[in-house]
Amino acid sequence: MALGTRASRWLLYLPAGSCLLLVLLLLLCVQLGGGQKKKENLLAEKVEQLMEWSSRRSVIRMNGDKFRRFVKAPPRNYSVIVMFTALQPQRQCSVCRQANEEYQVLANSWRYSSAFSNKLFFTIVDYDEGADVFQQLNMNSAPTFMHFPPKGKPKRADTFDLQRIGFAAEQLAKWIADRTDVHIRVFRPPNYSGTIALALLVSLVGGLLYLRRNNLEFIYNKTGWAMAALSYIHGSSQAQFVAESHIILLLNAAITMGMVLLNEAATSKGDVGKRRIICLVGLGLVVFFFSFLLSIFRSKYHGYPYSFLIK
């Protein structure tokens, strides 16, 4: 009570202008404190909402309103990766679907990693759901990947160079690490298609051999295998059967197909696992059928010293 009395007496001795200034300063401090508290509450609500959506889906779908509220509007203390795409069938964007598969792999790798936090979110804006966003950003191509930092506007490096680097999940993860210092280890779901196909082939061959288990002498008949191979291949370099011409044509076609597959695996921008399989298939075609072609050439030109795999 004594302190209140002293403060009141002290205010009485101040000039009127000083009292007014002091009151204004007090009101400004209260207003600033209230505004800061409001920003903190708004930020907490936005982060909580984004975390709830992320718990349902690794990639958050956004329309124009959600994009402006959660990606563009402050306050933000988190980074947002946005994929601008056109996935509807009428758009006929096959690259968009392939890029979306890689994007989903990356987002799932982040969602289920031990380093997952509320500092990074993956979102997607489809043209048919957010055409106004495309217009706002003057964007006329898809797919496009952009990083929106916690503070400030995106810079040039915040747009992923898809044309030069491709859209593999590993490349996207490296770009995100450069822009956000968040390192994501990409985990791809296992692909058992090759294993299943091999198992079916082994089962088919094993079943046929089992059905003919009492008559397997043909497997050990080397003369029969040689006659089957040589019946369509002339033994001299001075002549050639008609069937031999077709066989050579098919062998060269198989080698060409292998080279095409190798080129496709090297230049395509699709799934890394699929590209690896295509590369192995192409390499197998080139190696095996070139060896077969070289073996035929060696059998016709007696004394030719070189061979590869097949003698």
PEMOTA-V190909 format. One record per residue. N is the residue number from 1. RES is the residue in one letter. SS is DSSP state (~ for helix, > for strand, _ for the rest). Layout:
n->[N	N]
res->[RES	RES]
ss->[SS	SS]
This chain:
n->[1	2	3	4	5	6	7	8	9	10	11	12	13	14	15	16	17	18	19	20	21	22	23	24	25	26	27	28	29	30	31	32	33	34	35	36	37	38	39	40	41	42	43	44	45	46	47	48	49	50	51	52	53	54	55	56	57	58	59	60	61	62	63	64	65	66	67	68	69	70	71	72	73	74	75	76	77	78	79	80	81	82	83	84	85	86	87	88	89	90	91	92	93	94	95	96	97	98	99	100	101	102	103	104	105	106	107	108	109	110	111	112	113	114	115	116	117	118	119	120	121	122	123	124	125	126	127	128	129	130	131	132	133	134	135	136	137	138	139	140	141	142	143	144	145	146	147	148	149	150	151	152	153	154	155	156	157	158	159	160	161	162	163	164	165	166	167	168	169	170	171	172	173	174	175	176	177	178	179	180	181	182	183	184	185	186	187	188	189	190	191	192	193	194	195	196	197	198	199	200	201	202	203	204	205	206	207	208	209	210	211	212	213	214	215	216	217	218	219	220	221	222	223	224	225	226	227	228	229	230	231	232	233	234	235	236	237	238	239	240	241	242	243	244	245	246	247	248	249	250	251	252	253	254	255	256	257	258	259	260	261	262	263	264	265	266	267	268	269	270	271	272	273	274	275	276	277	278	279	280	281	282	283	284	285	286	287	288	289	290	291	292	293	294	295	296	297	298	299	300	301	302	303	304	305	306	307	308	309	310	311]
res->[M	A	L	G	T	R	A	S	R	W	L	L	Y	L	P	A	G	S	C	L	L	L	V	L	L	L	L	L	C	V	Q	L	G	G	G	Q	K	K	K	E	N	L	L	A	E	K	V	E	Q	L	M	E	W	S	S	R	R	S	V	I	R	M	N	G	D	K	F	R	R	F	V	K	A	P	P	R	N	Y	S	V	I	V	M	F	T	A	L	Q	P	Q	R	Q	C	S	V	C	R	Q	A	N	E	E	Y	Q	V	L	A	N	S	W	R	Y	S	S	A	F	S	N	K	L	F	F	T	I	V	D	Y	D	E	G	A	D	V	F	Q	Q	L	N	M	N	S	A	P	T	F	M	H	F	P	P	K	G	K	P	K	R	A	D	T	F	D	L	Q	R	I	G	F	A	A	E	Q	L	A	K	W	I	A	D	R	T	D	V	H	I	R	V	F	R	P	P	N	Y	S	G	T	I	A	L	A	L	L	V	S	L	V	G	G	L	L	Y	L	R	R	N	N	L	E	F	I	Y	N	K	T	G	W	A	M	A	A	L	S	Y	I	H	G	S	S	Q	A	Q	F	V	A	E	S	H	I	I	L	L	L	N	A	A	I	T	M	G	M	V	L	L	N	E	A	A	T	S	K	G	D	V	G	K	R	R	I	I	C	L	V	G	L	G	L	V	V	F	F	F	S	F	L	L	S	I	F	R	S	K	Y	H	G	Y	P	Y	S	F	L	I	K]
ss->[_	~	~	~	~	~	~	~	~	~	~	~	_	_	_	~	~	~	~	~	~	~	~	~	~	~	~	~	~	~	~	~	~	~	~	~	~	~	~	~	~	~	~	~	~	~	~	~	~	~	~	~	~	~	~	~	_	_	>	>	>	_	_	~	~	~	~	~	~	~	~	~	_	_	_	_	_	_	>	>	>	>	>	>	>	_	_	_	~	~	~	_	_	~	~	~	~	~	~	~	~	~	~	~	~	~	~	~	~	~	~	_	_	_	_	_	_	_	_	>	>	>	>	>	>	>	_	_	_	_	~	~	~	~	~	~	_	_	_	_	_	_	_	>	>	>	>	>	_	_	_	_	_	_	_	~	~	~	>	_	_	~	~	~	~	_	_	_	~	~	~	~	~	~	~	~	~	~	~	~	_	_	_	_	_	_	_	_	_	_	_	_	~	~	~	~	~	~	~	~	~	~	~	~	~	~	~	~	~	~	~	_	_	_	_	_	~	~	~	~	_	~	~	~	~	~	~	~	~	~	_	_	_	_	_	_	_	_	_	_	_	~	~	~	~	~	~	~	~	~	~	~	~	~	~	~	~	~	~	~	~	~	~	~	~	~	~	_	_	_	_	~	~	~	~	~	~	~	~	~	~	~	~	~	~	~	~	~	~	~	~	~	~	~	~	~	~	~	~	~	_	_	_	_	_	_	_	_	_	_	_]
